[in-house]
Amino acid sequence: MKRAMFIINPSSGKEEAPVYKELVIEALSRMGFETELRETAKEGDATRFAADACKNEFDFVMAMGGDGTINESVAGLAEQSHKPLFSFIPLGTVNDFARALGISLDPEEAIAALETGVVKKVDIAKAGERYFMNILALGALAEATYHVTPEQKTKLGTFAYLLEGLKALTHDEETYFEIEHDQGRWEGEAKLVLAALTNSVGGFERLAPDAQPDDGLLHLYIVKNAALPAFIRMAGELVIGRLEHDPSVDVIHAKSVSVKTKEPLDCNIDGEAGFKTPFTIEVLPKHIEVLVPPEKAE
């Protein structure tokens, strides 16, 4: 019988994960899987569980939780000699990876769709010794996300990040970046640098409208001037998917990027605290196989 490891964060989604647990196990059983349940209790558990599934040659890893749980699960699969098929039920605030892959943000719909899902190979990226499947951010606006409390996320969702970003714009702080990439070099002052793998960032599904989860590219957005008037203009461009046409934004598409700053600067990886510059980001193309809705298979 095929074996599935089901990784669940019981505190995710307003602690709704236990409500959906049996529905997932039943769906996996109908798909022909014998399921081993693992529940996270601390940071890093999901990575360790997914790595165990690789080591013991499970056929499928199923994760349920917020963005952090999904990121950790993917990290456990990365660069393993045996990588099981992967899928997930999103219970986070933003759920960018689910948005990019067409996985329903309604847990019951996402569970029901498992049985008709198809396999798609998708990219992930490696920055230093960390992995991400969606976004790496640098700069004052990125650091502002650290101040969003769980209570704010519960009440306001993605709008909580926008509010903290507006507060950050009251400061004139910019950072000097040196960025080397496939096509050359960029250097100068910037307030925000985003390295995106998919079209959805922070719940906005048109930040990088041409980005595909399997195109093998990082889509780098360098915001040179984010004073309030420019920010309002860029917000409008973001909504209609034309951010790369804004005069305060430079865009680079590359397979690998090296980032240096004059002073060490913290990064944010898939919404979680990362590490300091300098570092290199590289795409691992079509690195994991994910079960997605049929319309997203191409």
C-alpha positions as CSV (number, residue, x, y, z in Angstrom):
1,M,0.0,0.0,0.0
2,K,1.2,3.5,-0.7
3,R,2.3,5.6,2.3
4,A,1.5,9.2,3.0
5,M,2.8,11.4,5.8
6,F,0.3,14.0,6.9
7,I,2.0,17.0,8.6
8,I,-0.4,19.2,10.6
9,N,0.1,22.3,12.6
10,P,-2.8,22.1,15.1
11,S,-2.7,25.8,16.0
12,S,-3.1,27.1,12.4
13,G,-6.1,28.7,10.9
14,K,-7.6,29.9,14.2
15,E,-6.9,26.4,15.5
16,E,-9.2,24.9,12.9
17,A,-6.7,22.3,11.7
18,P,-8.1,19.5,13.9
19,V,-11.5,20.1,12.4
20,Y,-10.3,19.2,9.0
21,K,-7.9,16.4,10.0
22,E,-10.2,13.5,9.6
23,L,-11.5,14.8,6.2
24,V,-7.9,14.8,4.9
25,I,-7.2,11.3,6.2
26,E,-10.4,10.0,4.6
27,A,-9.5,11.5,1.3
28,L,-6.0,10.0,1.4
29,S,-7.5,6.6,2.2
30,R,-9.7,6.8,-0.8
31,M,-6.7,7.7,-2.9
32,G,-5.0,4.5,-1.7
33,F,-2.7,5.8,0.9
34,E,-2.0,4.5,4.4
35,T,-1.5,7.7,6.4
36,E,1.0,8.5,9.2
37,L,0.0,11.6,11.1
38,R,2.7,14.0,12.5
39,E,1.7,17.1,14.5
40,T,4.1,20.0,14.9
41,A,4.8,21.5,18.3
42,K,7.7,23.9,17.6
43,E,9.6,25.6,14.8
44,G,11.4,23.2,12.5
45,D,9.2,20.2,13.2
46,A,7.6,20.2,9.8
47,T,11.0,20.3,8.1
48,R,12.2,17.4,10.1
49,F,9.0,15.4,9.5
50,A,9.2,16.0,5.7
51,A,12.9,15.0,5.7
52,D,12.0,11.8,7.5
53,A,9.4,11.1,4.8
54,C,12.1,11.4,2.2
55,K,14.6,9.2,4.1
56,N,11.9,6.5,4.6
57,E,10.7,6.8,1.0
58,F,7.1,7.8,1.6
59,D,5.1,8.2,-1.5
60,F,3.3,11.4,-0.5
61,V,3.7,14.3,1.9
62,M,0.6,16.2,2.8
63,A,0.8,19.4,4.9
64,M,-1.9,21.5,6.5
65,G,-1.2,24.8,8.2
66,G,-0.1,28.3,7.6
67,D,2.5,29.7,5.3
68,G,5.3,28.9,7.8
69,T,4.2,25.2,8.0
70,I,4.1,24.9,4.2
71,N,7.5,26.6,3.9
72,E,9.0,24.2,6.4
73,S,7.5,21.2,4.7
74,V,9.0,22.2,1.4
75,A,12.4,22.8,3.0
76,G,12.3,19.2,4.3
77,L,11.8,18.0,0.7
78,A,14.4,20.2,-0.9
79,E,17.5,18.6,-2.4
80,Q,16.7,15.1,-1.1
81,S,17.5,12.0,-3.2
82,H,14.0,10.8,-2.8
83,K,11.3,13.4,-2.9
84,P,7.7,12.3,-2.3
85,L,4.8,13.9,-4.1
86,F,3.6,17.0,-2.2
87,S,0.4,18.9,-1.6
88,F,-1.1,21.0,1.2
89,I,-4.2,22.5,2.7
90,P,-3.7,26.3,3.3
91,L,-4.8,27.7,6.6
92,G,-2.6,30.8,6.7
93,T,-3.3,34.5,6.5
94,V,-1.8,35.1,3.0
95,N,-1.5,31.7,1.4
96,D,0.5,33.0,-1.6
97,F,1.8,29.5,-2.7
98,A,-1.8,28.2,-2.8
99,R,-3.0,31.2,-4.8
100,A,-0.2,30.7,-7.3
101,L,-1.0,27.0,-7.7
102,G,-4.8,27.4,-7.9
103,I,-5.3,25.5,-4.6
104,S,-8.6,26.6,-3.0
105,L,-8.3,28.8,0.1
106,D,-11.4,27.1,1.4
107,P,-10.1,24.1,3.3
108,E,-13.1,21.8,2.5
109,E,-12.8,22.6,-1.2
110,A,-9.1,22.1,-1.2
111,I,-9.5,18.7,0.5
112,A,-12.2,17.6,-2.0
113,A,-10.0,18.6,-4.9
114,L,-7.2,16.2,-3.8
115,E,-8.8,13.2,-5.5
116,T,-8.9,14.9,-8.9
117,G,-5.5,16.6,-8.6
118,V,-2.7,16.2,-11.2
119,V,1.0,16.4,-10.7
120,K,2.9,19.6,-11.6
121,K,6.7,20.2,-11.2
122,V,7.3,23.6,-9.6
123,D,10.3,25.7,-8.8
124,I,11.7,26.6,-5.3
125,A,14.6,28.8,-4.5
126,K,17.6,28.5,-2.1
127,A,19.0,31.5,-0.3
128,G,22.0,30.7,1.8
129,E,20.9,27.6,3.6
130,R,17.2,28.4,3.5
131,Y,14.6,27.5,1.0
132,F,11.5,29.4,-0.2
133,M,8.8,28.8,-2.7
134,N,7.3,32.3,-2.9
135,I,9.1,35.5,-1.9
136,L,12.3,36.9,-0.3
137,A,12.1,40.5,0.7
138,L,14.7,43.1,1.9
139,G,14.4,46.6,3.2
140,A,12.4,48.8,5.6
141,L,9.0,47.7,4.2
142,A,10.0,44.1,4.5
143,E,11.1,44.5,8.1
144,A,7.8,46.2,8.9
145,T,6.1,42.8,8.5
146,Y,7.8,41.6,11.7
147,H,5.6,44.1,13.7
148,V,2.4,42.5,12.6
149,T,0.9,40.6,15.5
150,P,-1.1,37.3,15.3
151,E,-4.1,39.3,16.5
152,Q,-3.8,41.8,13.7
153,K,-3.4,39.0,11.1
154,T,-6.6,37.4,12.5
155,K,-8.6,40.6,12.4
156,L,-7.2,42.3,9.2
157,G,-5.6,39.5,7.1
158,T,-3.3,40.9,4.4
159,F,-4.4,44.5,5.2
160,A,-2.4,44.2,8.4
161,Y,0.8,44.1,6.4
162,L,-0.2,47.1,4.3
163,L,-0.8,49.1,7.5
164,E,2.6,48.4,8.9
165,G,4.1,49.2,5.4
166,L,2.5,52.6,5.5
167,K,4.1,53.2,8.9
168,A,7.5,52.3,7.5
169,L,7.1,54.9,4.8
170,T,7.2,57.7,7.4
171,H,11.0,57.0,7.6
172,D,13.3,58.2,4.8
173,E,15.7,55.2,5.3
174,E,17.1,53.7,2.2
175,T,19.8,51.0,1.7
176,Y,22.7,50.8,-0.7
177,F,22.5,47.5,-2.6
178,E,24.9,45.7,-4.9
179,I,23.1,43.1,-6.9
180,E,24.9,40.8,-9.3
181,H,22.7,38.6,-11.6
182,D,22.8,36.6,-14.8
183,Q,22.5,39.7,-17.0
184,G,24.9,41.9,-15.2
185,R,24.9,44.2,-12.1
186,W,22.6,46.7,-10.4
187,E,23.7,49.0,-7.7
188,G,22.2,52.0,-5.9
189,E,19.8,53.1,-3.1
190,A,16.6,51.3,-2.7
191,K,13.9,51.0,0.0
192,L,12.6,47.6,-0.9
193,V,13.9,44.6,-2.9
194,L,11.6,41.6,-3.7
195,A,12.7,38.3,-5.2
196,A,9.5,36.5,-6.3
197,L,9.0,33.1,-7.7
198,T,5.3,33.4,-8.3
199,N,2.7,36.0,-9.3
200,S,1.2,36.2,-5.8
201,V,2.9,38.2,-3.1
202,G,1.3,39.4,0.2
203,G,-2.1,38.3,-1.1
204,F,-1.7,40.5,-4.2
205,E,-2.0,38.1,-7.2
206,R,-0.7,40.5,-9.8
207,L,2.6,41.7,-8.5
208,A,4.5,39.6,-11.1
209,P,1.7,38.8,-13.5
210,D,4.0,37.0,-16.0
211,A,5.7,34.8,-13.3
212,Q,5.0,31.1,-13.5
213,P,5.7,28.6,-10.7
214,D,7.8,26.5,-13.2
215,D,9.5,29.2,-15.3
216,G,12.9,28.7,-13.7
217,L,13.3,32.4,-12.9
218,L,13.5,34.8,-10.0
219,H,11.5,38.0,-10.6
220,L,13.4,40.8,-8.8
221,Y,11.5,44.1,-8.1
222,I,13.7,46.9,-6.8
223,V,11.8,49.9,-5.4
224,K,14.0,52.9,-5.6
225,N,11.7,55.5,-4.1
226,A,8.8,54.6,-1.8
227,A,7.8,58.0,-0.4
228,L,4.1,58.2,0.2
229,P,3.1,59.7,-3.1
230,A,5.2,57.1,-5.0
231,F,3.8,54.3,-2.8
232,I,0.2,55.4,-3.7
233,R,1.0,55.4,-7.4
234,M,2.7,52.0,-7.1
235,A,-0.3,50.6,-5.2
236,G,-2.4,51.4,-8.2
237,E,0.1,49.8,-10.6
238,L,0.2,46.7,-8.4
239,V,-3.6,46.3,-8.5
240,I,-3.7,46.2,-12.4
241,G,-0.5,44.2,-12.7
242,R,1.7,46.9,-14.1
243,L,4.2,47.5,-11.2
244,E,7.2,46.8,-13.5
245,H,6.2,49.8,-15.6
246,D,6.4,52.2,-12.6
247,P,9.3,54.7,-12.9
248,S,10.4,54.0,-9.4
249,V,10.7,50.3,-9.9
250,D,13.5,48.3,-11.7
251,V,12.8,44.7,-12.7
252,I,15.3,41.9,-13.2
253,H,14.5,38.3,-14.3
254,A,17.4,35.9,-13.4
255,K,18.2,32.4,-12.5
256,S,20.6,33.5,-9.7
257,V,21.2,36.7,-7.8
258,S,23.9,37.8,-5.3
259,V,22.9,40.5,-2.9
260,K,25.3,42.8,-0.8
261,T,24.6,45.8,1.3
262,K,26.9,48.3,3.0
263,E,25.5,47.3,6.4
264,P,24.1,43.8,7.2
265,L,20.4,43.8,6.4
266,D,17.8,41.3,7.5
267,C,15.6,39.5,4.9
268,N,12.1,38.1,5.2
269,I,11.5,34.7,3.6
270,D,8.0,33.6,2.8
271,G,6.7,35.9,5.6
272,E,9.2,34.7,8.3
273,A,12.4,36.2,9.6
274,G,15.4,35.2,7.6
275,F,19.0,36.1,7.9
276,K,21.4,39.0,7.0
277,T,23.1,40.0,3.8
278,P,25.3,39.2,2.0
279,F,23.9,36.0,0.3
280,T,23.1,34.3,-3.0
281,I,19.7,33.2,-4.2
282,E,19.4,30.5,-6.8
283,V,16.4,28.9,-8.5
284,L,16.0,25.1,-8.2
285,P,13.9,24.6,-11.3
286,K,10.9,22.2,-11.3
287,H,12.4,20.8,-8.1
288,I,9.3,19.4,-6.4
289,E,6.1,17.6,-7.7
290,V,2.9,19.1,-6.3
291,L,-0.6,17.9,-6.6
292,V,-2.7,20.8,-8.1
293,P,-6.1,21.3,-9.7
294,P,-6.2,20.0,-13.3
295,E,-6.6,23.5,-14.8
296,K,-3.2,24.5,-13.2
297,A,-1.3,21.5,-14.6
298,E,-0.1,23.1,-17.8
